[in-house]
C-alpha cells in the first residue's frame, strides 16, 4: 500500500513539473501587446472627482495611459493615440474643435507627436484635457469622444483594448451651491424678540430702522398671527412705512452668492426690495442703484421662493435684508418664513 502511495505521489509531482514547464513555455510564446489602460468596459466616465482642475490653463484633466504586456521587459517603443468625434453613443454630442485634446504631459499643451514608453517602464501616461470653454458652452449637455490607439512602433496593438468612449455629463461640472446661512445670518427663521407677547413685535437679531419699529406701537417685523416675518399696512389708520429697513450686517468675502427667501403672503405696495449693499446699512429707494444687488418684490412671489444671485466684488462688510415702502395703499402685506444664503462656486474658483 505504501509503495502504491509513493508511486502516485511521484507521478503527480512529475505532472506538476511538466505542467509548470509547459505553462512557462506558453507565456514566453505569447506575443507582446500594447493596450490602452483604465478603459473599463469600453467607456470612461469623466467625473470631477477623477480629474485635476488646472486653473491656470482653464482645463480639467484626466490621466489615462498605454501599457505593455509581455514576458520580457519592453524595449523603448512609441505609440500614437487620437480622438475621434463620430459614431458616438446615443444621447451624446461631440466636442467642438479644440474643446477636448490629448497632451503628453500635465501642462495643458496639445500632444505634438508620439508617446514614448522607455525601455523597461512597461507603461506611460497621457492626458485627456477638457476646456472650461467647453463646460461653459455646453451647459446641460452630454458630450463624448472616442479615444483610439492608432499605432505602435514595435509591438502588436491589442485589438481588445485599443479604443474607449470618453463620456461627459456637463451637469456634473456645473456650479456647486453650499449653504452658508448659519455662518452669516442669525435668526434666519424670523423668530421674535424674547418675551414678546403682542401680535406685532421686532425680530430677534435683525436691525430695523425707526420707519419699521414705529409703524406699530409694539414694534414690527414679526406677526404672531402667522408665526413668521410679517409687516402690513391694513387700514388708513395704520402708519405708513417709507424706506423701512430690516437687515443684518456682516463681513463677506469676495465671491458669488445666492439668497433665497421663502415668501408667504405678498401683497406689496411700491419700491419694496430684497437688497444686498456694501456697508452697515441699506440704501433708500431713490439710491437703490447703489446696492450690490436688489430684487423688486412683486405679487408674483406670493407663496413662492424669492431668489437673488449676486457677486460681492471685494472682501467687505455688507448688509442684507428688506427695504419696504407701504404708503400708497392699504391691505398691503409682506410675509416670509425663512431666509437662506449660499456660496456659489465653480471648479475654477
Backbone torsions as a table, in degrees:
resi	resn	phi	psi	omega
1	UNK	NA	-41.4	179.4
2	UNK	-63.0	-40.4	179.8
3	UNK	-64.9	-37.2	178.5
4	UNK	-63.3	-43.0	-179.9
5	UNK	-61.9	-44.2	179.5
6	UNK	-63.6	-36.2	179.2
7	UNK	-65.8	-42.4	179.2
8	UNK	-64.5	-43.0	-180.0
9	UNK	-62.1	-45.1	-179.4
10	UNK	-63.6	-40.5	179.6
11	UNK	-63.7	-40.8	179.8
12	UNK	-65.4	-42.8	179.0
13	UNK	-63.9	-39.7	178.7
14	UNK	-62.9	-40.8	179.2
15	UNK	-65.9	-38.6	-179.8
16	UNK	-64.8	-44.8	178.1
17	UNK	-62.3	-42.5	179.9
18	UNK	-62.1	-42.8	179.8
19	UNK	-63.6	-43.3	-179.2
20	UNK	-62.6	-42.0	-179.9
21	UNK	-65.0	-43.7	-179.5
22	UNK	-65.1	-41.5	179.7
23	UNK	-63.6	-42.3	178.5
24	UNK	-61.9	-40.3	177.1
25	UNK	-62.4	-40.1	179.8
26	UNK	-63.4	-42.0	179.7
27	UNK	-64.3	-44.7	178.9
28	UNK	-60.7	-32.9	-175.7
29	UNK	-78.2	-15.4	-179.0
30	UNK	-64.4	137.1	179.3
31	UNK	-76.1	128.4	178.0
32	UNK	-58.6	144.0	-179.5
33	UNK	-133.8	156.8	177.7
34	UNK	-120.6	132.6	-175.4
35	UNK	-131.2	159.6	162.4
36	UNK	-73.5	146.6	177.5
37	UNK	-115.5	165.0	-177.1
38	UNK	58.5	39.8	-177.8
39	UNK	-98.8	-4.5	178.2
40	UNK	56.5	-135.6	-180.0
41	UNK	-98.6	40.2	178.8
42	UNK	94.9	0.2	176.5
43	UNK	-138.6	148.7	172.4
44	UNK	-125.7	118.6	176.7
45	UNK	-85.3	122.3	179.5
46	UNK	-85.9	110.6	-177.6
47	UNK	-121.0	146.6	-179.0
48	UNK	-55.7	-37.1	-176.8
49	UNK	-69.7	-15.2	179.6
50	UNK	-104.3	7.7	-174.1
51	UNK	-125.4	155.1	175.8
52	UNK	-95.0	133.8	176.7
53	UNK	-92.6	117.7	178.3
54	UNK	-99.7	93.5	-176.3
55	UNK	-71.0	-25.9	179.6
56	UNK	-68.3	-46.2	-177.2
57	UNK	-98.4	2.1	179.0
58	UNK	55.4	57.1	-179.6
59	UNK	-136.1	156.8	160.7
60	UNK	-114.4	142.2	-167.5
61	UNK	-132.5	134.3	176.3
62	UNK	-118.3	130.6	178.4
63	UNK	-84.1	128.3	171.0
64	UNK	-125.7	-164.8	-179.2
65	UNK	-177.0	174.6	172.6
66	UNK	-120.8	150.0	-175.3
67	UNK	-140.1	142.3	177.2
68	UNK	-97.1	137.3	174.4
69	UNK	-128.9	118.1	179.7
70	UNK	-170.9	164.8	-177.0
71	UNK	-69.7	-43.5	-179.0
72	UNK	-92.6	152.0	175.4
73	UNK	-56.1	147.0	-177.7
74	UNK	-74.3	149.5	166.1
75	UNK	-86.4	166.4	178.1
76	UNK	-59.3	132.7	175.3
77	UNK	-146.9	168.3	179.7
78	UNK	-126.7	155.7	177.3
79	UNK	-133.7	157.9	171.2
80	UNK	-120.3	138.2	176.1
81	UNK	-130.1	153.0	179.3
82	UNK	-149.4	160.6	176.9
83	UNK	-105.2	138.4	175.0
84	UNK	-122.0	151.3	-174.4
85	UNK	-125.7	23.4	176.8
86	UNK	-114.7	162.4	176.4
87	UNK	53.0	53.6	-177.9
88	UNK	-90.8	162.0	177.6
89	UNK	-59.0	150.7	-179.2
90	UNK	-60.0	138.1	178.5
91	UNK	92.2	-2.5	-178.9
92	UNK	-114.2	143.7	176.4
93	UNK	-105.5	154.0	178.9
94	UNK	-77.7	151.9	168.4
95	UNK	-65.8	148.9	172.9
96	UNK	-79.7	167.4	-177.9
97	UNK	-56.0	129.5	176.7
98	UNK	84.3	-7.4	-178.0
99	UNK	-81.2	-21.5	-179.5
100	UNK	-140.2	126.0	-177.9
101	UNK	-151.1	163.5	-179.7
102	UNK	-100.2	139.3	171.8
103	UNK	-126.8	151.3	179.8
104	UNK	-87.4	-12.0	178.4
105	UNK	-139.8	165.6	-178.4
106	UNK	-84.7	55.9	-175.6
107	UNK	-123.7	2.3	178.7
108	UNK	75.8	9.4	-179.4
109	UNK	-100.8	129.8	-179.4
110	UNK	-56.8	144.2	179.9
111	UNK	-61.6	130.4	178.5
112	UNK	-120.1	87.5	-178.5
113	UNK	116.3	-145.3	-172.7
114	UNK	-106.0	166.2	174.7
115	UNK	-98.2	124.4	-178.4
116	UNK	-96.1	134.6	174.5
117	UNK	-110.6	110.6	-176.2
118	UNK	-63.9	157.9	177.9
119	UNK	-57.6	131.0	177.5
120	UNK	79.8	-7.3	-176.6
121	UNK	-75.8	-36.8	177.6
122	UNK	83.1	-24.6	-179.1
123	UNK	-159.0	167.6	176.6
124	UNK	-153.4	141.5	179.1
125	UNK	-86.2	158.7	163.0
126	UNK	-145.0	176.6	-167.9
127	UNK	-134.6	136.2	172.1
128	UNK	-100.2	125.7	-175.5
129	UNK	-114.6	136.2	174.7
130	UNK	-119.7	131.3	-177.1
131	UNK	-80.9	152.3	173.0
132	UNK	-60.1	-35.0	178.8
133	UNK	-59.5	-35.9	177.2
134	UNK	-65.3	-42.8	179.9
135	UNK	-63.6	-42.8	-179.5
136	UNK	-68.2	-37.9	-173.5
137	UNK	-78.6	-21.6	-172.7
138	UNK	-120.6	37.9	179.8
139	UNK	-53.7	131.0	178.2
140	UNK	80.8	-1.4	-176.9
141	UNK	-96.4	166.8	170.5
142	UNK	-114.9	126.2	-175.9
143	UNK	-117.1	154.9	-178.9
144	UNK	-151.4	157.6	171.5
145	UNK	-147.5	156.1	175.5
146	UNK	-108.0	123.4	178.0
147	UNK	-96.3	127.8	-176.9
148	UNK	-129.0	137.3	169.3
149	UNK	-84.4	112.8	-170.1
150	UNK	-108.6	-6.2	179.3
151	UNK	-170.9	141.4	176.8
152	UNK	-131.2	130.4	-171.7
153	UNK	-73.7	-31.9	-169.3
154	UNK	-123.6	-36.2	-172.4
155	UNK	-113.2	174.6	179.9
156	UNK	-77.9	141.3	175.8
157	UNK	-80.8	131.3	179.8
158	UNK	-78.0	106.4	-176.2
159	UNK	-67.0	-14.7	-179.8
160	UNK	-87.8	-9.3	-178.3
161	UNK	-147.8	52.5	-178.1
162	UNK	-118.1	7.3	176.6
163	UNK	-154.6	156.6	-179.7
164	UNK	-158.8	144.0	173.7
165	UNK	-87.2	131.8	174.6
166	UNK	-98.9	117.1	-173.5
167	UNK	-114.8	133.7	-176.7
168	UNK	-137.2	122.4	170.6
169	UNK	-96.2	111.1	-174.1
170	UNK	-63.9	-23.4	176.0
171	UNK	-57.3	-30.3	-179.7
172	UNK	-69.0	-17.0	-174.9
173	UNK	-109.9	17.3	-179.1
174	UNK	-79.4	-165.0	-178.3
175	UNK	-70.5	148.7	175.0
176	UNK	-104.9	124.5	-177.4
177	UNK	-109.2	117.0	-177.5
178	UNK	-113.4	127.0	-179.8
179	UNK	-72.7	116.6	-179.3
180	UNK	-119.2	18.9	-176.1
181	UNK	-52.7	-49.5	-174.0
182	UNK	-66.0	-20.6	179.9
183	UNK	-73.6	-31.4	-170.3
184	UNK	-118.4	-40.2	-176.3
185	UNK	-96.7	132.4	167.1
186	UNK	-94.1	148.7	176.3
187	UNK	51.4	53.6	-178.2
188	UNK	-71.2	-11.8	178.3
189	UNK	-100.7	11.0	170.7
190	UNK	61.6	54.2	174.1
191	UNK	-81.2	155.0	179.7
192	UNK	-78.8	168.9	173.7
193	UNK	-62.4	150.8	-176.9
194	UNK	-61.5	141.1	175.3
195	UNK	79.8	3.4	-178.3
196	UNK	-70.4	140.2	179.8
197	UNK	-127.2	-17.0	-179.4
198	UNK	-76.6	168.9	178.5
199	UNK	-68.0	-54.0	-178.8
200	UNK	-101.4	119.4	178.7
201	UNK	-142.0	171.5	179.7
202	UNK	-74.1	156.5	174.3
203	UNK	-82.2	141.9	173.2
204	UNK	-69.3	138.6	171.4
205	UNK	69.7	3.6	176.4
206	UNK	-107.5	141.5	174.9
207	UNK	-87.2	131.3	176.5
208	UNK	-130.6	139.7	179.5
209	UNK	-83.9	174.9	-175.5
210	UNK	-61.8	-33.1	179.9
211	UNK	-58.4	-31.1	178.1
212	UNK	-86.4	-54.0	-171.2
213	UNK	-66.2	-26.5	-179.8
214	UNK	-91.1	-0.3	-178.5
215	UNK	-72.0	-18.9	174.4
216	UNK	-132.8	150.9	-178.1
217	UNK	-60.4	-27.8	-175.4
218	UNK	-108.6	12.5	-178.3
219	UNK	103.5	179.3	-179.1
220	UNK	-157.3	155.3	-179.0
221	UNK	135.0	-38.4	177.4
222	UNK	-117.0	135.2	177.9
223	UNK	-116.4	109.2	-176.9
224	UNK	-65.3	-22.3	179.2
225	UNK	-67.5	-26.3	179.5
226	UNK	-114.1	-11.7	176.7
227	UNK	71.5	32.1	-177.7
228	UNK	-157.8	179.8	171.6
229	UNK	-52.1	126.3	-180.0
230	UNK	-159.6	122.3	175.7
231	UNK	-130.8	137.8	179.0
232	UNK	-149.1	154.7	166.0
233	UNK	-122.8	99.4	-168.9
234	UNK	-91.0	-33.4	-176.7
235	UNK	-138.0	170.0	179.9
236	UNK	-64.8	-20.4	177.8
237	UNK	-75.8	-15.7	177.6
238	UNK	-80.2	143.4	-178.7
239	UNK	-66.6	144.5	172.8
240	UNK	-69.7	154.1	174.2
241	UNK	-120.4	115.9	179.8
242	UNK	-119.4	121.3	-176.0
243	UNK	54.1	44.6	172.4
244	UNK	-71.7	139.4	-175.6
245	UNK	-133.7	130.2	172.7
246	UNK	-129.9	119.9	-171.4
247	UNK	-158.8	172.9	169.7
248	UNK	-130.9	151.6	179.4
249	UNK	-120.0	142.4	179.8
250	UNK	-162.3	162.1	176.3
251	UNK	-82.7	126.6	-175.4
252	UNK	-126.5	126.7	178.0
253	UNK	-65.6	157.1	173.1
254	UNK	-56.5	139.7	178.2
255	UNK	155.4	-173.9	-178.6
256	UNK	-106.3	138.5	-173.1
257	UNK	-141.2	166.4	174.0
258	UNK	-140.8	135.6	173.7
259	UNK	-114.7	130.0	175.2
260	UNK	-117.1	131.6	175.1
261	UNK	-119.6	124.0	176.0
262	UNK	-81.0	99.8	-176.5
263	UNK	-81.2	151.7	173.5
264	UNK	-110.0	-119.4	178.8
265	UNK	-75.0	126.7	179.5
266	UNK	-128.4	107.4	172.6
267	UNK	-129.4	81.4	-169.8
268	UNK	-78.9	162.7	173.7
269	UNK	-98.0	-98.5	179.7
270	UNK	-133.5	156.3	169.5
271	UNK	43.0	55.1	176.8
272	UNK	-114.1	126.7	-168.4
273	UNK	-135.4	153.1	156.0
274	UNK	-89.6	130.7	-169.9
275	UNK	-136.1	142.4	164.2
276	UNK	-125.4	126.8	-177.3
277	UNK	-136.4	151.5	174.5
278	UNK	-71.1	142.5	176.8
279	UNK	101.2	-165.3	-171.9
280	UNK	-104.4	19.6	-179.2
281	UNK	-155.5	168.3	173.0
282	UNK	-99.1	151.3	178.0
283	UNK	-75.8	160.5	169.7
284	UNK	-71.5	168.0	-176.3
285	UNK	-62.1	-31.3	-179.5
286	UNK	-73.3	-13.7	179.7
287	UNK	-114.2	20.6	-174.4
288	UNK	-60.9	-26.3	179.4
289	UNK	-66.3	-15.0	179.2
290	UNK	-82.6	-8.9	-178.2
291	UNK	-70.3	154.7	172.3
292	UNK	-62.0	-40.7	177.8
293	UNK	-158.9	149.9	174.8
294	UNK	-151.9	152.3	177.3
295	UNK	-139.3	123.9	-179.7
296	UNK	-66.6	129.9	179.3
297	UNK	-92.1	114.1	-179.0
298	UNK	-118.0	175.2	-177.7
299	UNK	-64.3	-16.9	179.3
300	UNK	-66.2	-16.7	179.1
301	UNK	-94.0	9.9	175.8
302	UNK	-59.3	119.9	-179.3
303	UNK	54.1	40.4	178.9
304	UNK	-137.0	171.9	177.6
305	UNK	-90.5	124.9	174.8
306	UNK	-92.3	115.4	-174.7
307	UNK	-119.1	135.5	179.3
308	UNK	-140.5	124.5	173.8
309	UNK	-97.7	152.1	178.0
310	UNK	-157.0	156.8	176.4
311	UNK	-111.1	119.0	174.5
312	UNK	-84.4	117.6	-170.0
313	UNK	-76.1	-11.8	-177.6
314	UNK	-158.4	162.1	170.8
315	UNK	-66.6	117.1	-174.8
316	UNK	-165.1	167.0	172.4
317	UNK	-76.4	134.8	175.6
318	UNK	-131.0	161.2	172.9
319	UNK	-122.8	138.2	-177.5
320	UNK	-134.7	133.7	179.4
321	UNK	167.7	-144.2	-169.4
322	UNK	-121.5	136.4	171.1
323	UNK	-112.0	126.1	-173.1
324	UNK	-125.5	143.2	171.3
325	UNK	-136.5	107.8	176.6
326	UNK	-120.5	87.5	-176.9
327	UNK	-144.9	0.1	-176.2
328	UNK	-113.6	-6.8	-178.9
329	UNK	-156.4	-179.8	178.3
330	UNK	-123.2	173.6	-173.6
331	UNK	54.5	43.0	176.4
332	UNK	-103.4	133.4	-171.0
333	UNK	-139.1	141.5	170.7
334	UNK	-135.5	117.5	-179.7
335	UNK	-131.3	148.8	177.9
336	UNK	-151.9	150.3	-176.3
337	UNK	-95.8	-37.9	-179.5
338	UNK	-164.1	166.4	176.0
339	UNK	-129.4	140.5	179.7
340	UNK	-133.1	145.7	176.1
341	UNK	-127.8	141.3	-176.1
342	UNK	-128.9	144.3	170.2
343	UNK	-90.5	127.9	-179.2
344	UNK	-107.3	119.2	-178.2
345	UNK	-131.8	146.5	170.8
346	UNK	-103.3	173.2	178.2
347	UNK	-61.1	-22.6	-172.4
348	UNK	-100.2	1.4	177.2
349	UNK	-75.4	NA	NA
